[in-house]
């Protein structure tokens, strides 16, 4: 009982008033008598409330309902259910033992509870890193009213762990199906003979057919010249290559660029599979490459989600040469290669430009790098003093630097998408749809 017994602020206010009356009692004895009466009444009320609060062993029951998994970078709802087993009414406070990743030092929610009432209280959490989030117990402080001098603490032990996956809540905000349908309806489907690997049929040779497609076995059986006929492959390979290096550790709104890139990759993969293309994934760092071959089956999206969740890095210097060698060995067919990275400067881009140019000889390369939204906000505001003038000038220099990087990449035939972290998913999907419309792959 002693661990559950708490004294409220109201009691200390009453004791302070008693002390005040005792002090004035040094001047006039009447104040001293009033102080003694008030002091006696205060402890009488404490005794009465203690009896009312602790006369029943079990007065409430609390349960916590967590989502099956958390969405990184989005608001996730948690529900607390409380039930009153007595005929008394209470007011109280929830004090949750939240996961350490949330970095919330002080959290409480107030509530009121009538006799035999059952109610649910919801609150939102906003995770900003992937991984497992562990909730501890729930503490409840109960009082008979806002004037109460005594409170009873009830602690409920139910440790729960929930995994935080890349943002799946973003699909409620981004109408991927509507975007895909709009593109497919506006696109003219043209059947034409192509040079891809999608086989259609074997037919007799006619003037104009490519002699490189002669099928010698079929020709020997038929006694006629037979050729393999192919058609344009409608399912292209799209690979998202995520830089796991130190430049992706930069935080925006409490979330690293790597997590923004992971969320953007998940959104793009959803659009790719919806468009019946093949989605694949490469995560490259200084010492390894995590790889998932491109496929378009129904299980591929789940595999991509799991790999993105398990991506780990030490944020060391990234190795674009390793990415080039890995792509040449493992990605043999011409594909769209979307590379998520971030460049500190134009010189940093020039160091890796030879590998990007080499990749662009075999694949269509789209480099996605990030705009510093905080710097953009400084530049948009008018400078008022000398410090803000310095900030404004440096901000303009950084923005110009990013424009030069994009221009230099385009000059070498490498597509570039320069976007704010919060606008990444939608901008990425629109760029991919534009590439599909123009049949650039």
C-alpha positions in Angstrom: 0.0 0.0 0.0 2.8 2.4 0.9 4.2 2.3 -2.7 0.7 3.2 -4.0 0.1 6.0 -1.6 0.7 9.5 -3.0 0.2 13.0 -1.6 -1.1 15.6 -4.1 -0.1 19.2 -4.5 -3.4 20.3 -2.8 -2.2 18.8 0.5 1.0 20.8 0.4 -1.0 24.0 -0.4 -3.1 23.3 2.7 -0.1 22.7 4.8 1.4 25.9 3.5 -1.7 27.8 4.6 -1.5 26.2 8.0 2.1 27.4 8.4 1.0 30.9 7.4 -1.7 30.9 10.1 0.8 29.6 12.6 3.2 32.4 11.7 0.5 35.0 12.2 -0.3 33.3 15.5 2.8 34.8 16.8 1.0 38.2 16.5 -2.6 37.1 17.4 -3.5 33.9 19.1 -6.8 33.6 17.0 -4.7 32.8 13.9 -2.9 30.1 15.8 -6.2 28.4 16.8 -7.5 28.6 13.3 -4.2 27.1 12.1 -4.5 24.2 14.5 -8.1 23.5 13.4 -7.2 23.7 9.7 -4.2 21.4 10.3 -6.5 18.9 12.1 -9.1 19.0 9.4 -6.5 18.5 6.7 -5.3 15.3 8.1 -8.8 14.2 8.8 -9.6 14.6 5.1 -6.4 12.7 4.2 -7.5 9.8 6.4 -11.0 9.8 4.9 -9.8 9.8 1.3 -7.2 7.1 2.1 -9.9 4.9 3.4 -12.1 5.5 0.3 -9.3 5.0 -2.2 -7.8 1.9 -0.6 -10.9 0.1 0.7 -11.0 -2.1 -2.5 -8.0 -4.1 -3.7 -8.8 -3.9 -7.4 -10.5 -0.7 -8.5 -9.5 -0.3 -12.2 -8.1 -2.4 -15.1 -6.0 -0.9 -17.9 -5.0 -2.5 -21.3 -2.9 -1.1 -24.1 -3.6 -1.7 -27.8 -0.6 -1.1 -30.1 -0.6 -1.4 -33.9 0.9 -4.6 -35.4 3.7 -2.5 -36.8 4.7 1.2 -36.7 5.1 3.4 -39.8 8.4 5.3 -39.8 8.0 9.1 -40.2 4.2 9.0 -39.7 1.7 9.4 -36.8 0.7 6.1 -35.3 -2.2 5.7 -32.9 -2.0 3.9 -29.6 -5.1 3.1 -27.6 -5.4 2.8 -23.8 -8.6 1.1 -22.4 -9.5 1.6 -18.8 -12.4 0.1 -16.8 -13.7 1.2 -13.4 -14.8 -1.7 -11.1 -16.2 0.5 -8.3 -19.2 2.8 -7.9 -16.9 5.8 -7.2 -16.0 8.4 -9.7 -12.3 9.3 -10.3 -10.1 11.7 -12.1 -6.6 10.7 -12.9 -3.5 10.7 -15.0 -1.8 8.2 -17.3 2.0 8.1 -17.2 3.3 5.8 -20.0 6.7 4.2 -20.1 7.4 5.0 -23.7 10.2 3.6 -26.0 13.5 5.3 -25.6 13.7 6.0 -29.4 10.9 8.5 -29.0 13.0 10.6 -26.6 10.0 11.8 -24.7 11.0 12.6 -21.1 7.7 13.7 -19.7 4.4 12.3 -20.9 1.0 12.2 -19.2 -2.7 12.3 -20.1 -5.5 13.2 -17.8 -8.9 11.6 -17.8 -12.1 11.3 -15.8 -13.9 8.1 -15.0 -17.5 7.6 -13.7 -18.7 4.7 -11.6 -18.5 1.4 -13.5 -17.5 3.2 -16.7 -15.3 1.8 -19.4 -13.5 4.2 -21.8 -10.7 4.4 -24.4 -8.0 7.1 -24.6 -6.0 7.5 -27.8 -2.6 9.1 -28.3 -0.2 9.4 -31.2 3.5 8.5 -31.5 5.8 9.7 -34.3 8.7 7.3 -34.7 11.7 8.6 -36.8 14.0 5.6 -36.9 13.5 2.0 -37.9 13.8 -0.8 -35.4 12.0 -2.3 -32.5 10.1 -0.1 -30.1 9.5 -1.4 -26.6 6.8 0.0 -24.3 7.1 -0.6 -20.6 4.3 -0.5 -18.0 1.5 2.0 -17.5 1.2 4.1 -14.4 -2.2 5.5 -13.3 -2.7 8.1 -10.6 -6.3 8.2 -9.2 -8.0 10.9 -7.2 -11.5 11.3 -6.0 -11.7 14.8 -7.4 -9.6 17.8 -8.4 -9.6 19.0 -4.8 -8.3 15.6 -3.4 -5.3 15.6 -1.1 -4.5 11.9 -1.6 -3.9 9.9 -4.8 -3.6 6.1 -5.4 -1.1 4.8 -7.9 -1.8 1.7 -9.9 1.0 0.2 -12.1 0.2 -2.3 -14.8 3.1 -4.4 -16.1 2.7 -5.3 -19.8 6.0 -4.9 -21.8 5.2 -4.8 -25.5 7.5 -4.6 -28.5 6.5 -3.4 -32.0 8.7 -3.2 -35.1 8.9 0.1 -36.9 8.9 -0.4 -40.7 9.5 2.0 -43.6 6.5 4.3 -44.1 3.4 2.4 -45.3 1.0 5.2 -44.1 2.3 7.4 -47.0 0.2 5.3 -49.4 -2.9 6.8 -47.8 -1.7 10.2 -48.9 -0.2 9.3 -52.3 -2.8 8.0 -54.7 -0.5 5.6 -56.5 -3.3 3.6 -58.2 -4.8 6.8 -59.6 -1.5 8.0 -60.9 -0.8 4.6 -62.6 -4.3 4.4 -64.2 -3.9 7.9 -65.5 -0.6 7.1 -67.2 -1.9 3.8 -68.6 -5.0 5.4 -70.0 -3.1 8.2 -71.7 -0.4 5.9 -73.1 -0.8 4.5 -76.6 0.1 0.8 -76.6 2.3 0.1 -79.7 3.3 -3.5 -80.6 6.6 -3.5 -82.4 9.4 -5.9 -82.9 12.2 -5.1 -80.5 15.6 -6.3 -79.4 14.6 -7.3 -75.9 14.6 -10.7 -74.3 10.8 -11.3 -74.4 10.3 -14.1 -76.9 7.1 -14.1 -79.0 7.2 -16.8 -81.7 9.2 -18.5 -84.4 8.3 -17.6 -88.0 9.5 -17.9 -91.5 12.2 -15.5 -92.6 11.1 -12.5 -94.6 12.9 -9.6 -96.1 13.9 -7.1 -93.5 14.1 -9.6 -90.6 17.3 -9.4 -88.5 19.6 -12.2 -89.5 21.0 -12.3 -86.0 17.7 -13.9 -84.9 18.0 -16.9 -87.2 17.0 -20.1 -85.4 19.3 -22.7 -87.0 17.7 -25.8 -85.3 14.2 -24.8 -86.5 15.5 -24.0 -89.9 17.1 -27.5 -90.2 13.9 -29.2 -89.2 11.7 -27.3 -91.6 14.1 -26.9 -94.4 13.3 -23.2 -94.5 14.9 -20.1 -93.0 13.2 -19.6 -89.6 13.8 -16.7 -87.2 13.0 -15.9 -83.6 10.6 -13.0 -83.3 10.7 -10.8 -80.2 8.5 -7.9 -79.0 9.1 -4.9 -76.9 9.4 -6.0 -73.3 6.7 -4.3 -71.4 8.1 -5.2 -68.0 11.4 -3.3 -67.4 13.8 -3.8 -64.6 13.9 -0.9 -62.1 16.5 -0.9 -59.4 16.7 1.5 -56.5 20.3 1.8 -55.3 20.5 3.4 -51.8 23.8 5.0 -50.6 24.5 3.9 -47.1 27.4 6.3 -46.7 28.1 9.2 -44.2 26.3 11.9 -46.3 23.0 10.1 -45.8 23.3 10.5 -42.0 22.3 14.2 -42.2 19.0 14.8 -40.3 16.0 16.8 -41.4 13.1 17.1 -38.9 14.7 14.4 -36.7 14.9 11.9 -39.6 18.0 11.0 -41.5 18.2 11.2 -45.3 18.7 7.5 -45.3 15.3 7.0 -43.8 13.8 9.4 -46.3 15.4 7.5 -49.1 14.1 4.2 -47.7 10.5 5.6 -47.5 10.9 6.9 -51.0 12.1 3.6 -52.3 9.1 1.8 -50.8 6.7 4.2 -52.5 8.5 3.9 -55.8 8.6 0.1 -55.5 4.8 0.1 -55.0 4.3 2.2 -58.2 6.7 0.0 -60.1 4.9 -3.3 -59.2 1.5 -1.6 -59.9 2.8 -0.7 -63.4 3.8 -4.4 -63.9 7.5 -3.6 -64.0 10.1 -5.5 -62.1 11.3 -3.9 -58.8 14.7 -4.6 -57.4 16.9 -3.1 -54.7 20.6 -2.5 -54.0 22.1 -1.0 -50.8 25.7 -0.1 -51.2 28.3 1.0 -48.7 32.1 1.0 -48.3 32.4 -2.8 -47.9 29.3 -4.5 -49.2 26.2 -4.4 -51.4 22.8 -5.7 -50.2 20.9 -7.1 -53.2 17.4 -8.2 -54.2 17.0 -9.2 -57.8 14.2 -7.4 -59.8 10.9 -9.3 -59.9 7.2 -8.4 -60.3 5.5 -11.2 -58.4 3.1 -10.4 -55.6 5.7 -11.4 -52.9 8.3 -8.9 -54.2 6.9 -5.9 -52.4 7.0 -7.7 -49.0 10.6 -8.8 -49.7 11.6 -5.2 -50.5 9.9 -4.0 -47.3 11.8 -6.6 -45.2 15.1 -5.7 -46.8 14.6 -2.0 -46.3 13.7 -2.6 -42.6 16.9 -4.6 -42.1 19.3 -2.2 -43.9 22.1 -1.4 -41.5 25.1 0.9 -41.9 28.0 2.5 -40.1 27.7 5.6 -42.2 31.3 5.5 -43.5 32.4 6.8 -46.9 30.4 5.2 -49.7 32.0 3.4 -52.6 30.5 4.1 -56.0 33.2 2.0 -57.7 31.8 -1.0 -55.7 28.3 -0.2 -57.0 29.6 0.0 -60.6 31.3 -3.4 -60.4 28.4 -5.0 -58.6 25.9 -3.7 -61.2 28.0 -4.9 -64.1 28.1 -8.4 -62.7 24.6 -8.8 -61.3 22.4 -6.5 -63.4 23.0 -7.7 -67.0 19.9 -6.3 -68.7 19.5 -2.6 -69.4 17.5 -1.1 -66.5 16.5 2.1 -64.8 18.9 2.6 -62.0 17.6 5.1 -59.4 20.5 6.1 -57.1 19.7 7.8 -53.8 22.7 9.8 -52.5 23.7 13.2 -51.4 26.7 15.3 -52.4 28.5 17.6 -50.0 29.9 19.7 -52.9 30.5 19.8 -56.6 34.0 18.3 -56.0 32.3 15.3 -54.2 30.1 14.8 -57.3 33.1 15.0 -59.7 34.9 12.3 -57.6 32.1 9.9 -58.3 31.1 11.1 -61.8 33.3 8.6 -63.7 31.4 5.7 -62.1 28.1 7.3 -62.8 29.1 7.9 -66.4 30.2 4.3 -66.7 26.9 3.0 -65.3 25.0 5.2 -67.8 26.6 3.4 -70.7 24.6 0.2 -69.7 21.6 1.6 -67.8 19.4 4.6 -67.6 20.7 6.4 -64.4 18.6 8.7 -62.3 20.4 10.3 -59.4 18.2 11.5 -56.6 19.8 14.0 -54.2 18.3 16.2 -51.6 17.6 19.9 -51.2 18.3 21.4 -47.8 14.9 22.6 -46.9 16.2 24.6 -43.9 18.6 26.5 -46.1 15.8 27.2 -48.6 13.7 28.6 -45.8 16.5 31.0 -44.8 16.9 32.2 -48.4 13.1 32.8 -48.8 13.1 35.1 -45.8 14.4 38.7 -46.0 17.6 39.4 -44.1 17.3 41.9 -41.3 20.7 42.1 -39.7 24.3 41.3 -40.5 24.1 37.6 -39.3 21.1 37.0 -41.4 22.9 38.5 -44.4 25.7 36.0 -43.9 23.2 33.2 -43.6 21.4 34.3 -46.7 24.6 34.5 -48.8 25.8 31.1 -47.7 22.4 29.6 -48.3 22.3 31.0 -51.9 25.7 29.6 -52.5 24.6 26.1 -51.4 21.4 26.2 -53.6 23.5 27.3 -56.6 25.9 24.5 -55.9 23.1 21.9 -56.1 21.8 23.4 -59.3 25.4 23.1 -60.8 25.5 19.4 -59.7 22.2 18.7 -61.5 23.3 20.6 -64.6 26.6 18.7 -64.7 24.9 15.3 -64.4 22.4 16.2 -67.2 25.3 17.3 -69.4 26.7 13.7 -69.2 23.4 12.1 -70.0 22.5 11.3 -66.3 19.1 12.3 -65.1 18.9 14.2 -61.8 16.1 14.7 -59.3 16.8 17.4 -56.8 14.0 17.4 -54.2 13.2 18.3 -50.6 13.2 15.3 -48.3 9.5 15.6 -47.5 8.5 15.8 -51.2 10.6 12.8 -52.2 8.0 10.1 -52.7 5.6 12.0 -54.9 8.4 13.6 -56.9 10.0 10.2 -57.5 6.8 8.6 -58.7 6.1 11.4 -61.1 9.6 11.2 -62.5 9.3 7.5 -63.0 5.9 7.9 -64.8 7.5 10.6 -67.0 10.2 8.2 -68.0 7.7 5.5 -68.7 5.6 7.9 -70.9 8.7 8.8 -73.0 9.8 5.1 -73.3 13.4 6.0 -72.3 14.3 2.6 -70.8 
